[in-house]
């Protein structure tokens, strides 16, 4: 479904509240095992976790665990002026779309040069036709593509490679943000994208350049969301 032209301010407020107080709700799936209630991680609670009252109680407890890890950096983020916040506060679904498009842009040189039928079909199966169109007809405007994408194109799953590369760009985009922003935002990404410097810096962009790339992609994917932030006006 297309994004509404004018999302309510309530969406931004809800995302900010979740970011500050309930970070477990947007915790990347690969990190969920780090949380536990009575030794049971979130993914193993089955039908019990589907009950709204149980979900609220669990996320309150899990989020308290996460925030306790921040120590002095657990203070809430209230100033929306930092340019990293449009990505940091984005829903996991939107952030995933940014990651995919950023990753495809980084793989763009390889994808634009790929002409062998089997390789094109494999890329189309992994990434989807819209991603290939983006690689060939727009991605170069935000990033020229990796000069040596060999490590990534050897993967059997280009979609996974693109998503990880894109997550690295996103991690780089808020790498120099104040700790209350960066540490919370990092939880939304796979740990490899944050902790593996080679992944985070694969784009060869500094944090400011990575932020600009993410803002360009947000402007393409959800301009109404982007318009909520002072730094983008």
Backbone as numpy.savetxt, mean C-alpha at the origin, in Angstrom:
# Nx Ny Nz CAx CAy CAz Cx Cy Cz
-16.73 -1.10 -9.23 -17.57 0.10 -9.23 -16.70 1.34 -9.23
-17.07 2.38 -9.96 -16.27 3.60 -9.95 -16.33 4.28 -8.60
-15.25 4.98 -8.27 -15.21 5.72 -7.02 -16.18 6.89 -7.08
-16.97 7.12 -6.02 -17.88 8.27 -6.03 -17.11 9.56 -6.25
-17.76 10.50 -6.93 -17.07 11.75 -7.26 -16.73 12.55 -6.02
-17.57 12.50 -5.00 -17.33 13.29 -3.80 -17.56 12.44 -2.56
-16.53 11.64 -2.14 -16.71 10.82 -0.96 -16.95 11.70 0.25
-17.78 11.29 1.18 -18.06 12.11 2.34 -16.84 12.31 3.20
-16.80 13.47 3.85 -15.70 13.75 4.77 -15.65 12.68 5.85
-16.79 12.07 6.12 -16.84 11.02 7.14 -15.88 9.88 6.82
-15.63 9.62 5.53 -14.70 8.56 5.17 -13.30 8.90 5.64
-12.88 10.14 5.41 -11.56 10.56 5.87 -11.48 10.50 7.39
-12.51 10.95 8.06 -12.52 10.92 9.52 -12.45 9.49 10.03
-13.17 8.59 9.37 -13.16 7.19 9.79 -11.78 6.58 9.58
-11.15 6.90 8.45 -9.82 6.36 8.19 -8.79 6.91 9.18
-8.93 8.18 9.52 -8.00 8.78 10.47 -8.17 8.15 11.85
-9.42 7.94 12.26 -9.67 7.32 13.56 -9.11 5.90 13.59
-9.33 5.16 12.51 -8.81 3.80 12.45 -7.29 3.80 12.47
-6.68 4.69 11.73 -5.23 4.80 11.67 -4.66 5.06 13.06
-5.30 5.94 13.80 -4.79 6.33 15.11 -5.09 5.32 16.20
-6.30 4.78 16.20 -6.77 4.02 17.35 -6.97 2.53 17.10
-7.26 2.14 15.86 -7.56 0.74 15.55 -6.71 0.25 14.37
-5.39 0.33 14.46 -4.55 -0.05 13.32 -4.65 -1.51 12.93
-5.13 -2.36 13.82 -5.25 -3.78 13.45 -6.25 -3.99 12.32
-7.18 -3.06 12.14 -8.19 -3.22 11.09 -7.59 -3.12 9.69
-6.47 -2.43 9.57 -5.83 -2.31 8.26 -4.47 -2.99 8.23
-4.21 -3.83 9.21 -2.95 -4.56 9.27 -2.82 -5.48 8.06
-1.65 -5.46 7.42 -1.44 -6.32 6.27 -1.60 -7.78 6.68
-2.21 -8.55 5.79 -2.51 -9.95 6.12 -1.26 -10.73 6.51
-0.13 -10.40 5.90 1.10 -11.11 6.20 1.65 -10.83 7.59
1.13 -9.81 8.24 1.58 -9.46 9.58 0.62 -9.95 10.66
-0.51 -10.47 10.27 -1.56 -10.80 11.24 -1.10 -11.86 12.25
-0.19 -12.74 11.84 0.26 -13.77 12.74 1.00 -13.25 13.96
1.44 -11.98 13.89 2.14 -11.39 15.02 1.21 -11.06 16.17
-0.09 -11.06 15.88 -1.07 -10.78 16.92 -1.70 -12.09 17.38
-2.10 -12.11 18.62 -2.75 -13.31 19.13 -3.61 -12.97 20.32
-4.65 -13.72 20.45 -5.51 -13.61 21.63 -5.60 -15.00 22.22
-4.99 -15.18 23.37 -4.94 -16.51 23.95 -4.21 -17.49 23.05
-3.21 -16.99 22.32 -2.41 -17.84 21.45 -3.02 -18.06 20.09
-4.18 -17.47 19.79 -4.85 -17.68 18.51 -4.75 -16.43 17.64
-4.02 -16.50 16.50 -3.91 -15.33 15.64 -5.23 -15.04 14.93
-5.38 -13.82 14.39 -6.65 -13.40 13.79 -7.20 -14.34 12.74
-6.35 -14.90 11.89 -6.83 -15.72 10.80 -7.39 -17.07 11.22
-7.19 -17.45 12.50 -7.60 -18.77 12.95 -8.85 -18.77 13.81
-9.54 -17.64 13.86 -10.69 -17.55 14.75 -11.99 -18.00 14.10
-11.97 -18.19 12.80 -13.12 -18.75 12.09 -14.39 -17.95 12.27
-15.49 -18.67 12.44 -16.82 -18.05 12.51 -16.95 -17.13 13.70
-16.19 -17.38 14.76 -16.28 -16.54 15.94 -15.95 -15.09 15.61
-14.91 -14.90 14.79 -14.48 -13.54 14.47 -15.45 -12.82 13.55
-16.39 -13.55 12.96 -17.36 -12.92 12.06 -18.45 -12.17 12.83
-18.57 -12.41 14.09 -19.58 -11.73 14.88 -19.13 -10.30 15.17
-19.95 -9.29 14.81 -19.52 -7.89 14.95 -19.03 -7.53 16.36
-19.72 -7.98 17.38 -19.30 -7.63 18.74 -17.95 -8.24 19.07
-17.74 -9.46 18.59 -16.45 -10.11 18.83 -15.35 -9.40 18.05
-15.65 -9.01 16.79 -14.67 -8.27 15.99 -14.25 -7.00 16.69
-15.22 -6.25 17.20 -14.88 -4.99 17.87 -13.97 -5.23 19.06
-14.30 -6.23 19.85 -13.50 -6.51 21.03 -12.09 -6.98 20.67
-12.00 -7.83 19.64 -10.70 -8.33 19.23 -9.82 -7.22 18.67
-10.40 -6.41 17.79 -9.60 -5.34 17.20 -9.18 -4.31 18.24
-10.01 -4.09 19.22 -9.61 -3.18 20.30 -8.39 -3.73 21.02
-8.41 -5.03 21.29 -7.29 -5.65 21.99 -6.06 -5.72 21.10
-6.24 -6.17 19.86 -5.09 -6.26 18.95 -4.47 -4.89 18.70
-5.30 -3.88 18.53 -4.78 -2.54 18.29 -4.02 -2.02 19.49
-4.50 -2.34 20.69 -3.78 -1.94 21.89 -2.39 -2.59 21.92
-2.31 -3.85 21.47 -1.00 -4.52 21.39 -0.07 -3.78 20.43
-0.61 -3.42 19.27 0.21 -2.72 18.28 0.66 -1.35 18.79
-0.27 -0.59 19.33 0.06 0.76 19.79 1.05 0.73 20.93
1.01 -0.31 21.75 1.97 -0.42 22.84 3.40 -0.54 22.32
3.53 -1.10 21.10 4.86 -1.24 20.49 5.45 0.12 20.09
4.59 1.11 19.92 5.06 2.42 19.45 5.66 3.27 20.57
5.37 2.93 21.80 5.93 3.71 22.91 5.58 5.18 22.81
6.60 6.02 22.81 6.38 7.47 22.77 5.80 7.95 21.45
5.81 7.08 20.43 5.31 7.48 19.10 3.84 7.10 18.90
3.16 6.70 19.97 1.77 6.28 19.86 0.79 7.44 19.84
1.29 8.67 19.97 0.38 9.81 19.96 -0.36 9.88 18.63
-1.62 10.29 18.65 -2.41 10.30 17.41 -1.91 11.33 16.40
-2.12 11.02 15.14 -1.80 11.94 14.05 -3.02 12.83 13.83
-2.85 14.12 13.97 -3.96 15.06 13.83 -3.76 16.06 12.70
-2.51 16.32 12.34 -2.19 17.28 11.29 -2.18 16.56 9.95
-3.06 16.97 9.04 -3.18 16.30 7.74 -2.31 16.92 6.66
-1.37 17.77 7.04 -0.60 18.50 6.04 0.55 17.70 5.44
0.98 16.62 6.07 2.12 15.89 5.53 1.73 15.18 4.24
2.60 15.29 3.24 2.28 14.77 1.91 2.24 13.25 1.85
2.70 12.56 2.90 2.63 11.10 2.91 1.26 10.59 3.32
0.43 11.46 3.89 -0.83 10.98 4.47 -1.88 10.50 3.46
-1.98 11.05 2.26 -2.97 10.48 1.33 -2.78 8.99 1.09
-1.53 8.55 1.03 -1.27 7.10 0.89 -1.39 6.40 2.24
-0.86 7.00 3.29 -0.84 6.36 4.60 -2.25 6.10 5.12
-3.19 7.00 4.84 -4.55 6.87 5.33 -5.48 6.15 4.36
-4.98 5.80 3.19 -5.82 5.14 2.19 -6.30 3.79 2.70
-7.46 3.38 2.24 -7.96 2.05 2.59 -7.01 1.00 2.04
-6.97 -0.18 2.64 -6.12 -1.25 2.10 -6.41 -1.54 0.63
-7.68 -1.45 0.23 -8.02 -1.72 -1.17 -7.39 -0.70 -2.10
-7.49 0.58 -1.75 -6.90 1.62 -2.58 -5.38 1.52 -2.56
-4.82 1.25 -1.40 -3.37 1.12 -1.30 -2.87 -0.04 -2.15
-3.65 -1.11 -2.21 -3.28 -2.23 -3.06 -3.27 -1.86 -4.52
-4.21 -1.04 -4.93 -4.25 -0.59 -6.33 -3.05 0.31 -6.64
-2.69 1.16 -5.70 -1.50 2.00 -5.88 -0.26 1.13 -6.00
-0.15 0.14 -5.12 1.01 -0.75 -5.16 1.10 -1.47 -6.50
-0.02 -2.00 -6.98 0.01 -2.73 -8.26 0.43 -1.80 -9.40
-0.15 -0.62 -9.47 0.20 0.30 -10.56 1.64 0.77 -10.46
2.11 1.01 -9.24 3.51 1.43 -9.06 4.44 0.29 -9.48
4.11 -0.92 -9.08 4.94 -2.05 -9.45 4.97 -2.30 -10.95
3.82 -2.17 -11.58 3.77 -2.33 -13.04 4.59 -1.24 -13.71
4.57 -0.03 -13.16 5.38 1.05 -13.73 6.86 0.70 -13.63
7.28 0.12 -12.50 8.68 -0.25 -12.36 9.06 -1.40 -13.31
8.11 -2.26 -13.61 8.35 -3.34 -14.56 8.08 -2.91 -15.99
7.76 -1.65 -16.16 7.31 -1.15 -17.46 8.30 -1.38 -18.59
9.59 -1.16 -18.33 10.58 -1.35 -19.40 10.53 -2.78 -19.91
10.51 -3.73 -19.00 10.43 -5.14 -19.39 9.13 -5.42 -20.14
8.02 -4.93 -19.63 6.73 -5.23 -20.24 6.60 -4.60 -21.63
7.16 -3.42 -21.79 7.08 -2.76 -23.10 7.97 -3.45 -24.14
9.01 -4.12 -23.66 9.93 -4.78 -24.58 9.54 -6.24 -24.85
8.61 -6.74 -24.08 8.21 -8.14 -24.22 7.29 -8.31 -25.43
7.73 -9.10 -26.37 6.94 -9.29 -27.59 6.67 -10.76 -27.88
7.46 -11.67 -27.29 7.23 -13.10 -27.52 5.83 -13.47 -27.05
5.11 -14.19 -27.85 3.70 -14.48 -27.58 3.50 -15.13 -26.22
4.30 -16.14 -25.90 4.12 -16.85 -24.63 4.40 -15.93 -23.45
5.42 -15.09 -23.57 5.76 -14.17 -22.48 4.66 -13.13 -22.29
4.10 -12.64 -23.40 3.02 -11.66 -23.31 1.80 -12.30 -22.66
1.48 -13.53 -23.06 0.32 -14.21 -22.49 0.52 -14.47 -20.99
1.74 -14.83 -20.61 2.03 -15.07 -19.21 1.89 -13.79 -18.40
2.40 -12.68 -18.94 2.28 -11.39 -18.26 0.82 -10.97 -18.14
0.06 -11.21 -19.20 -1.36 -10.86 -19.18 -2.11 -11.68 -18.13
-1.75 -12.95 -18.01 -2.41 -13.81 -17.03 -2.07 -13.37 -15.61
-0.82 -12.98 -15.38 -0.39 -12.59 -14.03 -0.90 -11.21 -13.64
-0.88 -10.28 -14.58 -1.14 -8.88 -14.26 -2.52 -8.40 -14.69
-3.08 -9.04 -15.72 -4.35 -8.59 -16.27 -4.13 -7.64 -17.43
-5.07 -7.61 -18.35 -4.96 -6.76 -19.53 -4.87 -5.27 -19.19
-5.66 -4.76 -18.23 -5.55 -3.33 -17.90 -4.16 -2.93 -17.44
-3.50 -3.82 -16.68 -2.15 -3.51 -16.21 -1.17 -3.44 -17.38
-1.32 -4.33 -18.34 -0.44 -4.28 -19.51 -0.69 -3.00 -20.30
-1.93 -2.61 -20.44 -2.24 -1.35 -21.12 -1.60 -0.17 -20.38
-1.68 -0.19 -19.06 -1.07 0.87 -18.25 0.45 0.89 -18.45
1.08 -0.27 -18.47 2.53 -0.34 -18.66 2.95 0.28 -19.98
2.10 0.11 -20.99 2.47 0.55 -22.33 1.99 1.95 -22.67
1.01 2.46 -21.94 0.37 3.71 -22.36 0.25 4.75 -21.25
1.09 4.72 -20.26 0.99 5.74 -19.22 2.00 5.59 -18.11
2.41 4.36 -17.85 3.28 4.12 -16.71 4.61 4.86 -16.81
5.12 5.00 -18.02 6.42 5.68 -18.20 6.36 7.15 -17.79
5.15 7.70 -17.70 5.02 9.09 -17.27 5.30 9.27 -15.78
5.17 8.18 -15.00 5.43 8.29 -13.57 6.76 7.66 -13.17
7.24 6.72 -13.99 8.55 6.10 -13.71 9.05 5.47 -15.00
10.34 5.63 -15.32 10.85 5.08 -16.58 10.96 3.56 -16.58
10.85 2.95 -15.45 11.01 1.50 -15.35 12.41 1.15 -14.87
12.53 -0.01 -14.25 13.82 -0.45 -13.74 14.79 -0.71 -14.90
16.03 -0.24 -14.72 17.04 -0.47 -15.75 17.38 -1.96 -15.85
17.36 -2.64 -14.72 17.68 -4.07 -14.70 16.62 -4.80 -13.87
15.54 -5.17 -14.52 14.44 -5.80 -13.78 14.58 -7.32 -13.63
15.76 -7.86 -13.95 15.92 -9.30 -14.02 15.49 -10.04 -12.78
15.85 -9.53 -11.58 15.47 -10.21 -10.35 13.97 -10.40 -10.25
13.22 -9.44 -10.78 11.78 -9.44 -10.61 11.06 -10.19 -11.72
11.61 -10.13 -12.94 10.93 -10.78 -14.06 11.20 -12.27 -14.10
12.12 -12.75 -13.28 12.36 -14.19 -13.20 11.31 -14.89 -12.34
10.50 -14.10 -11.67 9.45 -14.66 -10.82 8.41 -15.38 -11.66
7.87 -16.46 -11.11 6.79 -17.17 -11.79 5.48 -16.40 -11.71
5.43 -15.41 -10.84 4.20 -14.63 -10.64 4.53 -13.15 -10.73
4.39 -12.59 -11.93 4.68 -11.17 -12.10 3.77 -10.29 -11.26
2.54 -10.76 -11.02 1.63 -10.00 -10.18 2.19 -9.81 -8.79
2.71 -10.88 -8.20 3.30 -10.79 -6.87 4.52 -9.88 -6.89
5.35 -10.01 -7.94 6.53 -9.16 -8.05 6.14 -7.69 -8.14
5.13 -7.40 -8.96 4.67 -6.01 -9.10 4.13 -5.48 -7.78
3.35 -6.29 -7.09 2.78 -5.85 -5.82 3.86 -5.56 -4.78
4.89 -6.40 -4.73 5.96 -6.19 -3.76 6.80 -4.96 -4.13
7.10 -4.82 -5.41 7.83 -3.62 -5.85 7.04 -2.36 -5.53
5.74 -2.39 -5.81 4.90 -1.23 -5.54 4.80 -0.93 -4.06
4.71 -1.98 -3.25 4.69 -1.78 -1.80 5.99 -1.15 -1.33
7.08 -1.51 -1.97 8.37 -0.88 -1.64 8.37 0.61 -1.94
7.77 0.99 -3.06 7.65 2.41 -3.39 6.83 3.13 -2.33
5.73 2.51 -1.92 4.87 3.13 -0.91 5.62 3.28 0.41
6.34 2.22 0.81 7.12 2.29 2.04 8.15 3.43 1.97
8.76 3.57 0.80 9.74 4.66 0.63 9.07 6.02 0.70
7.81 6.09 0.27 7.13 7.38 0.21 6.90 8.00 1.59
6.82 7.16 2.62 6.66 7.72 3.97 7.84 7.37 4.87
8.95 6.96 4.27 10.10 6.53 5.07 10.65 7.66 5.93
10.54 8.90 5.47 11.07 10.03 6.25 9.96 10.79 6.97
8.76 10.23 7.00 7.65 10.89 7.70 7.86 10.78 9.21
7.21 11.64 9.99 7.30 11.53 11.44 6.91 10.12 11.90
7.56 9.66 12.96 7.37 8.28 13.41 5.91 7.89 13.65
5.06 8.74 14.23 3.66 8.32 14.42 2.95 8.01 13.11
3.37 8.64 12.01 2.81 8.32 10.70 3.48 7.07 10.14
4.80 7.10 10.06 5.54 6.02 9.40 5.27 4.66 10.04
5.36 4.59 11.35 5.26 3.29 12.01 3.88 2.68 11.86
2.84 3.52 11.96 1.49 3.01 11.74 1.29 2.60 10.29
1.76 3.43 9.37 1.56 3.15 7.94 2.30 1.88 7.52
3.48 1.65 8.10 4.23 0.44 7.74 3.44 -0.83 7.98
2.57 -0.82 8.98 1.78 -2.02 9.28 0.84 -2.39 8.14
0.54 -1.45 7.25 -0.36 -1.74 6.14 0.32 -2.48 4.99
1.63 -2.61 5.07 2.41 -3.18 3.98 3.05 -4.50 4.41
3.42 -5.35 3.45 4.16 -6.56 3.80 5.49 -6.18 4.43
5.93 -6.94 5.41 7.15 -6.58 6.14 8.36 -6.50 5.22
8.41 -7.34 4.17 9.55 -7.32 3.26 9.69 -5.96 2.58
8.58 -5.34 2.23 8.63 -4.04 1.55 9.20 -2.97 2.45
9.04 -3.12 3.74 9.51 -2.13 4.70 10.94 -2.42 5.16
11.21 -3.69 5.43 12.46 -4.06 6.09 13.59 -4.39 5.12
13.27 -4.78 3.90 14.30 -5.11 2.91 14.63 -3.85 2.12
15.78 -3.27 2.40 16.16 -2.02 1.76 16.19 -2.15 0.24
16.60 -3.31 -0.26 16.67 -3.50 -1.71 15.28 -3.42 -2.35
14.26 -3.85 -1.63 12.88 -3.75 -2.14 12.40 -2.31 -2.03
12.61 -1.72 -0.85 12.10 -0.36 -0.61 12.72 0.66 -1.55
13.97 0.46 -1.93 14.67 1.44 -2.76 14.85 0.98 -4.20
14.17 -0.08 -4.59 14.33 -0.61 -5.95 14.02 0.42 -7.02
13.11 1.34 -6.71 12.72 2.36 -7.69 13.79 3.40 -7.93
14.82 3.43 -7.05 15.88 4.46 -7.09 15.35 5.85 -6.79
14.15 5.93 -6.19 13.57 7.22 -5.81 13.85 7.49 -4.35
14.11 8.76 -4.02 14.18 9.13 -2.62 12.75 9.27 -2.09
12.57 9.46 -0.78 11.19 9.53 -0.26 10.33 10.58 -0.95
10.90 11.73 -1.26 10.11 12.76 -1.91 9.67 12.31 -3.30
10.58 11.68 -4.03 10.22 11.19 -5.36 9.18 10.08 -5.30
9.31 9.20 -4.30 8.33 8.13 -4.15 6.97 8.69 -3.77
6.96 9.74 -2.93 5.69 10.38 -2.58 5.03 10.96 -3.81
5.83 11.61 -4.65 5.27 12.22 -5.85 4.68 11.16 -6.76
5.35 10.03 -6.88 4.81 8.94 -7.70 3.48 8.45 -7.12
3.43 8.26 -5.80 2.18 7.79 -5.18 1.06 8.80 -5.35
1.38 10.07 -5.23 0.35 11.11 -5.41 -0.16 11.11 -6.85
0.72 10.91 -7.80 0.29 10.84 -9.20 -0.65 9.66 -9.41
-0.33 8.54 -8.79 -1.19 7.37 -8.95 -2.52 7.56 -8.24
-2.51 8.18 -7.07 -3.76 8.46 -6.37 -4.63 9.42 -7.18
-3.99 10.39 -7.83 -4.74 11.33 -8.67 -5.40 10.60 -9.83
-4.77 9.55 -10.29 -5.32 8.76 -11.39 -6.42 7.81 -10.90
-6.20 7.21 -9.74 -7.10 6.16 -9.25 -8.28 6.69 -8.45
-8.04 7.74 -7.67 -9.11 8.25 -6.79 -8.87 9.73 -6.48
-9.11 10.59 -7.46 -8.84 12.02 -7.25 -9.69 12.63 -6.14
-10.88 12.09 -5.93 -11.72 12.64 -4.87 -11.10 12.41 -3.50
-10.53 11.23 -3.29 -9.83 10.96 -2.03 -8.67 11.93 -1.85
-7.91 12.11 -2.90 -6.73 12.98 -2.83 -7.10 14.41 -2.50
-8.26 14.85 -2.95 -8.67 16.24 -2.74 -8.93 16.57 -1.28
-9.00 15.57 -0.42 -9.23 15.81 1.00 -8.00 16.36 1.72
-6.84 16.34 1.09 -5.61 16.64 1.81 -5.03 17.97 1.39
-4.67 18.82 2.36 -4.15 20.16 2.06 -2.91 20.13 1.18
-2.05 19.13 1.35 -0.80 19.10 0.60 -1.00 18.89 -0.88
-2.19 18.48 -1.29 -2.42 18.18 -2.71 -3.26 19.26 -3.40
-3.61 20.31 -2.67 -4.48 21.32 -3.27 -3.66 22.43 -3.91
